[in-house]
Amino acid sequence: MSLFCSCYPSRCAGDGESEEQSDPHHPSQLRMEKDHSERQDFRLHLVTWNVATADPPEDVAALLHLNSPKRADLYVIGLQEVYSGLLRFVSDMMFDDPWTHRLMSTLAPLNYVKVSSIRMQGLVLLCFSKLEHVPFIRDIQTTYTRTGIFGYWGNKGGVSIRLSLYGHMVCFLNCHLTAHMNYATERVDEFEYIMDSQTFDCKKASRISDHRLVFWFGDLNFRIQDHGMHFVRSCINKQTYSLLWSNDQLIMLKKKEALLQDFEEGPLDFQPTYKFDLNSDTYDSSGKKRKPAWTDRILWRVQPKAPSPEEQGENCVGISQTKMKQLEEDEEYPLKVRQDFYTSSMEYRISDHKPVIGIFTLELRKMYTSPLVRLQAEGDWSADMDSMVLCCPVQPFPSSTWDWIGLYKVGFSSVSDYITYAWVKDGEVAFNQEVTQVEVQECRTVCSHLTNLQMI
């Protein structure tokens, strides 16, 4: 069995600090400074795939590179056009959809936990973490934006997950933008609308652009314009993909649209991922004969470094304390991103799109290395007896009446997989009258879900 403390705060960590947290001489701060002398690399495996309403394949090992000697620390999977017929959609609201279930059942035995997910009709976004990182992924929030049928329909739009990874604010945005060759400008307008409209309950990063790191991916639907079908297919056959780049709509628009210019993308050294005949590697042979395109993309944006007061000179008069604190934090806890791999996965043929995989190394210095609480089972545990677990806070944090205690089997796949749970509050807390009763005393509680920190 596994014991976990989960917390979900009413505000984002960093919006306010206790006296102990802000005191540089407090033991927790001294420990933090000592632990943060070295930077550490984190491996992120990101997938985007328009699955064209198909059910998942039996084997997703190649999609997740499970045979690679280097395993990811985080998996983020963005799907588009997941089947959302009425009966299936209602069923998926009560149970995990087939894609989520397949990915969880594949990753859970390898010690990965689904830390967050969000669905808006056919758009699905999933985030999995190695178990060892779970206590340090905090401030988890999700949101969505509809752009289909004048913003009333969710067949197009964006879904996002934002979180704090060892103190660094990261946002993942999965989009499905409007289709067809002639709507490139409309796609940029949709993206701008999504960026402006999505907000989070976090003063430190209330908008997508406020995050230290943003990943933008999905079926962005940008096409290759001007070049004819024969030239495009000839370049694909000869693998001279670079001859097509100058006419890729997204690459062209990045040169003139300010919103896109901060986003980076690796070279498109793989064949266009759309549109294929089902169950084949043959481009569209129907009467429409759609021109191949790199519709499925992965981009990222590291928040531009703000100029220091010295660099601003006279213009720095009146610079806010918040901005100064952010400058100091960026300097003390740098974050760098390197893309190690960017390609399509041609072996999957269930959709008219091929999945696109991006693997990244995040080099960062941890802002904290200790969990908020430590858990310990007290006495001998037996399935037919009441049991106790003690939870001692390691750092001060805002508690909530919604904090709860969960008991999990080893190898659990998500926070909702608890066998039983109890609310954390003063006095006695009962799982139920037949199963378990837990006592909470001062700094001793049971392993709980800490609602005020939006974390497990």
C-alpha positions as CSV (number, residue, x, y, z in Angstrom):
1,M,0.0,0.0,0.0
2,S,1.0,3.6,-0.5
3,L,0.1,6.6,1.6
4,F,-0.2,10.0,0.0
5,C,-0.9,13.5,1.2
6,S,-2.7,15.6,-1.4
7,C,-3.3,19.3,-1.3
8,Y,-5.2,21.7,-3.5
9,P,-4.7,25.6,-2.3
10,S,-7.1,28.4,-2.8
11,R,-4.2,30.4,-4.1
12,C,-1.1,29.7,-6.0
13,A,2.1,29.1,-3.9
14,G,4.1,32.2,-3.9
15,D,1.1,34.6,-3.8
16,G,1.8,35.0,-0.1
17,E,4.4,33.8,2.3
18,S,4.4,33.0,6.0
19,E,6.9,34.7,8.3
20,E,9.0,31.5,8.4
21,Q,9.0,31.2,4.6
22,S,10.2,34.7,4.1
23,D,12.9,34.7,6.8
24,P,16.2,33.9,5.1
25,H,17.6,32.7,8.4
26,H,14.8,30.2,9.0
27,P,16.1,26.6,9.0
28,S,13.9,25.7,6.0
29,Q,15.4,28.5,4.0
30,L,19.0,27.6,5.0
31,R,18.3,24.0,3.9
32,M,16.8,25.2,0.7
33,E,19.8,27.4,-0.2
34,K,22.1,24.4,0.5
35,D,20.1,22.0,-1.6
36,H,19.9,24.3,-4.6
37,S,23.6,24.6,-5.3
38,E,23.4,22.2,-8.3
39,R,21.2,22.2,-11.4
40,Q,19.4,19.1,-12.5
41,D,18.1,17.9,-15.8
42,F,14.5,16.7,-16.3
43,R,13.5,14.8,-19.4
44,L,10.1,15.7,-20.9
45,H,8.4,13.5,-23.5
46,L,5.6,15.4,-25.3
47,V,3.2,13.9,-27.8
48,T,0.6,15.5,-30.0
49,W,-1.7,13.3,-32.1
50,N,-5.0,13.9,-34.0
51,V,-6.5,10.4,-33.6
52,A,-9.4,11.0,-35.9
53,T,-11.9,9.4,-33.5
54,A,-10.0,6.0,-33.5
55,D,-9.6,3.9,-30.4
56,P,-6.0,3.6,-29.1
57,P,-3.7,0.9,-30.5
58,E,-2.9,-2.1,-28.3
59,D,0.7,-1.1,-28.0
60,V,1.8,2.5,-27.3
61,A,5.4,1.6,-26.3
62,A,6.9,3.2,-29.5
63,L,4.8,6.3,-29.0
64,L,6.2,6.7,-25.5
65,H,9.8,5.4,-26.3
66,L,9.5,2.9,-23.5
67,N,12.5,0.9,-24.9
68,S,14.7,3.9,-24.7
69,P,17.6,3.7,-22.1
70,K,16.6,7.2,-20.9
71,R,13.1,7.3,-19.4
72,A,11.2,10.5,-19.2
73,D,10.5,12.3,-15.9
74,L,7.3,13.8,-17.3
75,Y,5.0,12.6,-20.1
76,V,2.6,15.1,-21.6
77,I,0.2,13.8,-24.2
78,G,-2.1,16.1,-26.2
79,L,-4.8,14.4,-28.3
80,Q,-7.3,15.9,-30.8
81,E,-10.5,14.4,-32.2
82,V,-10.9,11.8,-29.5
83,Y,-14.3,10.2,-30.2
84,S,-17.0,12.2,-28.4
85,G,-20.3,10.7,-29.6
86,L,-23.0,11.4,-27.1
87,L,-23.1,7.9,-25.5
88,R,-19.3,7.6,-25.4
89,F,-18.9,11.1,-24.1
90,V,-21.4,10.5,-21.2
91,S,-19.6,7.3,-20.4
92,D,-16.2,9.0,-20.5
93,M,-17.4,11.6,-18.0
94,M,-17.9,8.8,-15.4
95,F,-15.0,6.6,-16.4
96,D,-11.7,7.2,-18.1
97,D,-11.9,7.4,-21.9
98,P,-10.1,4.6,-23.8
99,W,-7.0,6.7,-24.6
100,T,-6.5,7.8,-21.0
101,H,-7.1,4.3,-19.8
102,R,-4.6,2.8,-22.2
103,L,-1.9,5.3,-21.4
104,M,-2.5,5.0,-17.6
105,S,-2.4,1.2,-17.7
106,T,0.9,1.4,-19.7
107,L,2.7,3.9,-17.5
108,A,1.4,3.0,-14.0
109,P,3.5,-0.3,-13.8
110,L,6.5,1.8,-14.7
111,N,5.9,4.1,-11.6
112,Y,4.2,7.0,-13.4
113,V,1.2,8.7,-12.0
114,K,-1.3,10.8,-13.8
115,V,-1.1,14.1,-12.0
116,S,-3.6,16.0,-14.1
117,S,-5.9,15.8,-17.1
118,I,-8.5,17.9,-18.9
119,R,-11.0,17.2,-21.7
120,M,-13.0,19.4,-23.9
121,Q,-15.0,17.3,-26.3
122,G,-12.4,15.7,-28.6
123,L,-9.5,17.6,-27.1
124,V,-7.7,15.7,-24.3
125,L,-4.5,16.7,-22.4
126,L,-2.8,14.3,-20.0
127,C,0.2,14.9,-17.7
128,F,2.1,11.9,-16.1
129,S,5.0,12.2,-13.7
130,K,7.5,9.8,-12.2
131,L,6.3,9.0,-8.7
132,E,9.4,10.5,-7.1
133,H,8.5,14.0,-8.5
134,V,4.9,14.0,-7.6
135,P,5.3,15.8,-4.2
136,F,7.1,18.6,-6.0
137,I,4.5,19.2,-8.6
138,R,2.2,21.9,-7.1
139,D,-0.3,24.6,-8.0
140,I,-2.0,22.3,-10.6
141,Q,-4.8,24.0,-12.5
142,T,-6.6,23.3,-15.8
143,T,-8.8,25.4,-18.1
144,Y,-10.2,25.4,-21.6
145,T,-11.3,27.7,-24.4
146,R,-13.8,27.0,-27.1
147,T,-13.4,28.5,-30.6
148,G,-15.7,26.4,-32.7
149,I,-18.9,27.9,-34.0
150,F,-18.2,31.4,-32.7
151,G,-16.8,30.1,-29.4
152,Y,-19.9,28.1,-28.5
153,W,-18.6,24.7,-29.6
154,G,-15.6,22.8,-28.3
155,N,-14.6,20.9,-31.4
156,K,-11.9,23.5,-31.9
157,G,-10.0,25.5,-29.2
158,G,-7.5,24.9,-26.6
159,V,-7.1,23.0,-23.2
160,S,-4.2,23.7,-20.8
161,I,-2.6,22.3,-17.7
162,R,-0.4,24.6,-15.7
163,L,1.8,23.5,-12.7
164,S,4.8,24.4,-10.7
165,L,7.7,21.9,-11.2
166,Y,10.0,22.3,-8.2
167,G,8.9,26.0,-8.1
168,H,9.2,26.7,-11.8
169,M,5.9,27.8,-13.5
170,V,5.2,25.7,-16.6
171,C,2.1,25.6,-18.8
172,F,1.1,23.1,-21.4
173,L,-1.4,24.2,-24.1
174,N,-3.0,21.7,-26.5
175,C,-4.8,23.3,-29.4
176,H,-6.9,22.2,-32.4
177,L,-7.2,25.3,-34.7
178,T,-9.5,25.9,-37.6
179,A,-8.7,23.9,-40.8
180,H,-8.2,24.6,-44.5
181,M,-5.5,26.4,-46.5
182,N,-7.0,29.9,-46.7
183,Y,-7.5,30.3,-42.9
184,A,-4.0,30.9,-41.7
185,T,-4.7,34.3,-40.3
186,E,-7.8,33.0,-38.5
187,R,-5.6,30.3,-36.9
188,V,-3.4,33.0,-35.4
189,D,-6.5,35.0,-34.3
190,E,-7.8,31.8,-32.5
191,F,-4.4,31.3,-30.8
192,E,-4.3,34.9,-29.7
193,Y,-7.9,34.6,-28.3
194,I,-6.9,31.4,-26.4
195,M,-3.8,33.1,-24.9
196,D,-5.8,36.1,-23.8
197,S,-8.8,34.4,-22.5
198,Q,-7.2,31.6,-20.4
199,T,-6.6,32.7,-16.8
200,F,-5.5,30.9,-13.6
201,D,-6.1,31.6,-9.9
202,C,-2.4,32.5,-9.3
203,K,-1.1,36.0,-8.9
204,K,2.4,34.9,-9.9
205,A,1.3,33.4,-13.3
206,S,-2.4,34.3,-13.9
207,R,-2.1,34.1,-17.7
208,I,-0.3,31.7,-20.0
209,S,2.3,34.2,-21.0
210,D,3.2,34.8,-17.3
211,H,4.7,31.3,-17.0
212,R,8.5,30.7,-17.1
213,L,7.9,28.0,-19.7
214,V,5.1,27.4,-22.2
215,F,4.7,24.4,-24.5
216,W,2.2,25.0,-27.4
217,F,1.3,22.0,-29.5
218,G,-1.6,20.2,-31.2
219,D,-3.2,20.0,-34.6
220,L,-2.5,23.7,-35.5
221,N,-3.6,23.1,-39.1
222,F,-1.0,25.3,-40.8
223,R,-0.4,24.2,-44.4
224,I,2.2,24.4,-47.1
225,Q,1.1,27.1,-49.5
226,D,2.0,28.0,-53.1
227,H,3.9,24.9,-53.9
228,G,2.0,22.4,-56.1
229,M,1.2,18.8,-55.2
230,H,3.9,17.3,-57.5
231,F,6.7,19.5,-56.0
232,V,5.6,18.8,-52.4
233,R,5.5,15.0,-52.9
234,S,8.8,15.1,-54.8
235,C,10.5,16.8,-51.8
236,I,8.9,14.2,-49.4
237,N,10.1,11.3,-51.5
238,K,13.6,12.8,-51.7
239,Q,13.5,13.8,-48.1
240,T,14.5,17.4,-49.0
241,Y,12.1,18.7,-46.5
242,S,13.9,22.0,-46.1
243,L,12.8,23.1,-49.6
244,L,9.3,23.3,-48.2
245,W,10.0,25.2,-45.0
246,S,9.8,28.7,-46.6
247,N,6.2,28.1,-47.6
248,D,5.0,26.6,-44.4
249,Q,2.4,29.0,-43.1
250,L,3.5,28.8,-39.5
251,I,7.1,29.5,-40.3
252,M,6.0,32.4,-42.5
253,L,3.7,33.9,-39.9
254,K,6.4,33.7,-37.2
255,K,8.3,36.3,-39.0
256,K,5.6,38.9,-38.8
257,E,3.3,38.0,-36.0
258,A,4.7,39.4,-32.7
259,L,2.7,36.8,-30.6
260,L,4.5,33.9,-32.4
261,Q,8.0,35.3,-32.4
262,D,8.9,34.3,-28.9
263,F,8.0,30.6,-29.6
264,E,10.7,28.3,-30.8
265,E,10.4,25.1,-32.9
266,G,12.9,22.5,-33.9
267,P,13.6,21.9,-37.6
268,L,10.9,19.9,-39.5
269,D,13.2,17.1,-40.5
270,F,10.4,14.6,-40.8
271,Q,7.8,14.1,-43.5
272,P,4.5,16.0,-43.2
273,T,2.1,14.3,-40.8
274,Y,-1.2,15.0,-42.7
275,K,-3.1,13.6,-44.6
276,F,-2.8,9.8,-44.9
277,D,-5.2,7.1,-46.1
278,L,-6.3,5.1,-43.0
279,N,-4.2,2.1,-42.2
280,S,-1.5,3.1,-44.6
281,D,1.5,5.3,-45.1
282,T,0.0,6.6,-48.4
283,Y,-0.9,10.3,-48.6
284,D,-4.5,11.1,-49.5
285,S,-5.5,9.2,-52.6
286,S,-9.2,10.3,-52.4
287,G,-10.8,12.5,-54.9
288,K,-9.8,15.6,-52.8
289,K,-6.1,14.6,-52.8
290,R,-5.3,17.0,-50.0
291,K,-1.7,18.4,-50.1
292,P,0.5,17.0,-47.4
293,A,1.3,19.4,-44.5
294,W,2.9,19.7,-41.1
295,T,-0.3,20.4,-39.3
296,D,0.8,18.7,-36.1
297,R,3.4,20.8,-34.3
298,I,5.2,21.3,-31.0
299,L,6.6,24.7,-30.0
300,W,7.9,26.2,-26.8
301,R,8.5,29.6,-25.2
302,V,10.8,30.5,-22.4
303,Q,9.7,33.7,-20.8
304,P,11.9,36.6,-22.0
305,K,14.3,37.7,-19.4
306,A,13.4,41.1,-18.1
307,P,16.1,43.7,-18.2
308,S,17.9,44.4,-14.9
309,P,17.6,47.9,-13.3
310,E,21.1,48.6,-14.5
311,E,20.1,47.8,-18.0
312,Q,16.9,49.9,-17.8
313,G,18.8,52.9,-16.5
314,E,16.5,55.9,-15.9
315,N,13.5,53.8,-17.0
316,C,13.8,51.6,-13.9
317,V,12.3,54.3,-11.7
318,G,9.2,52.9,-10.0
319,I,10.0,49.3,-10.8
320,S,7.7,47.2,-8.6
321,Q,8.9,45.0,-5.7
322,T,7.2,42.0,-7.5
323,K,9.2,42.6,-10.6
324,M,12.4,42.9,-8.6
325,K,11.7,39.7,-6.8
326,Q,11.0,38.0,-10.1
327,L,14.3,39.2,-11.5
328,E,16.2,37.9,-8.4
329,E,14.4,34.6,-8.7
330,D,15.2,34.2,-12.4
331,E,18.8,34.8,-11.6
332,E,19.0,32.5,-8.6
333,Y,16.9,29.7,-10.2
334,P,17.6,29.6,-13.9
335,L,15.7,27.5,-16.4
336,K,17.0,26.3,-19.7
337,V,15.3,24.2,-22.4
338,R,16.9,22.0,-25.0
339,Q,15.0,20.0,-27.6
340,D,16.7,16.6,-28.0
341,F,14.3,15.0,-30.5
342,Y,11.5,16.1,-32.8
343,T,9.9,13.7,-35.3
344,S,6.8,11.9,-36.3
345,S,6.0,8.3,-35.6
346,M,5.2,6.6,-38.9
347,E,4.4,3.2,-37.6
348,Y,0.9,4.2,-36.3
349,R,-1.7,4.0,-39.1
350,I,-5.1,4.3,-37.3
351,S,-5.6,8.0,-38.1
352,D,-5.1,10.3,-41.1
353,H,-2.5,12.1,-39.0
354,K,0.8,10.7,-37.7
355,P,1.7,11.4,-34.1
356,V,4.5,13.9,-33.4
357,I,6.9,13.5,-30.6
358,G,9.1,16.1,-29.0
359,I,11.7,15.2,-26.3
360,F,13.1,18.0,-24.2
361,T,15.7,18.4,-21.5
362,L,14.8,21.0,-18.8
363,E,17.8,22.2,-16.9
364,L,16.7,23.9,-13.7
365,R,17.7,24.6,-10.2
366,K,15.1,23.3,-7.7
367,M,13.4,26.0,-5.5
368,Y,12.5,23.3,-3.0
369,T,13.7,19.8,-2.3
370,S,11.6,18.8,0.7
371,P,8.0,17.6,0.6
372,L,5.5,19.6,2.6
373,V,4.7,16.7,4.9
374,R,6.2,13.5,6.0
375,L,4.1,10.4,6.4
376,Q,4.5,7.4,8.6
377,A,2.3,4.4,9.3
378,E,1.9,3.8,13.1
379,G,1.9,0.3,14.4
380,D,1.0,-2.8,12.5
381,W,-1.5,-2.6,9.7
382,S,-4.0,-5.2,8.9
383,A,-6.9,-5.2,6.4
384,D,-9.4,-6.1,9.1
385,M,-8.3,-3.6,11.7
386,D,-8.5,0.2,12.2
387,S,-5.1,1.8,11.4
388,M,-3.3,5.1,11.9
389,V,-0.9,7.1,9.8
390,L,1.0,10.1,11.1
391,C,1.7,13.2,9.0
392,C,4.1,15.8,10.2
393,P,4.5,19.1,8.4
394,V,8.0,19.8,7.1
395,Q,7.2,23.3,5.9
396,P,4.4,25.7,6.8
397,F,1.6,25.8,4.3
398,P,-2.1,27.0,4.2
399,S,-4.3,24.1,5.3
400,S,-7.9,23.6,4.2
401,T,-11.0,21.8,5.4
402,W,-10.9,20.0,2.1
403,D,-7.5,18.3,2.8
404,W,-7.9,14.6,2.7
405,I,-6.0,11.3,3.3
406,G,-5.7,8.6,0.7
407,L,-4.7,5.0,0.9
408,Y,-3.4,3.6,-2.4
409,K,-2.1,0.3,-3.8
410,V,1.5,0.2,-4.9
411,G,1.5,1.0,-8.7
412,F,-1.6,3.3,-8.6
413,S,-2.1,5.2,-11.8
414,S,-3.8,8.5,-10.7
415,V,-4.9,10.4,-7.6
416,S,-8.4,9.1,-8.0
417,D,-7.3,5.5,-7.5
418,Y,-7.5,5.6,-3.7
419,I,-8.8,2.5,-1.9
420,T,-10.2,4.6,0.8
421,Y,-9.8,8.1,2.2
422,A,-10.5,10.4,5.2
423,W,-10.9,14.1,5.5
424,V,-8.3,15.9,7.6
425,K,-9.7,18.0,10.4
426,D,-9.4,18.6,14.1
427,G,-10.7,15.7,16.2
428,E,-11.6,12.3,14.8
429,V,-11.9,11.5,11.2
430,A,-13.5,8.3,10.0
431,F,-13.1,6.6,6.6
432,N,-16.4,5.1,7.4
433,Q,-17.8,3.3,10.5
434,E,-16.9,-0.1,9.3
435,V,-13.4,0.4,8.0
436,T,-11.0,2.9,9.7
437,Q,-10.9,5.7,12.1
438,V,-8.0,8.2,12.3
439,E,-7.0,10.6,15.1
440,V,-5.5,14.1,14.3
441,Q,-3.5,15.9,16.9
442,E,-1.8,19.2,16.5
443,C,1.1,18.7,14.1
444,R,0.2,15.0,13.6
445,T,-2.4,14.3,11.0
446,V,-2.9,11.5,8.5
447,C,-1.7,11.4,5.0
448,S,-3.8,13.9,3.2
449,H,-4.8,15.7,0.0
450,L,-3.8,19.3,0.7
451,T,-6.4,21.3,-1.1
452,N,-4.8,24.7,-0.5
453,L,-1.7,23.8,-2.5
454,Q,-3.3,22.1,-5.5
455,M,-0.9,19.2,-5.2
456,I,-0.6,15.5,-4.3
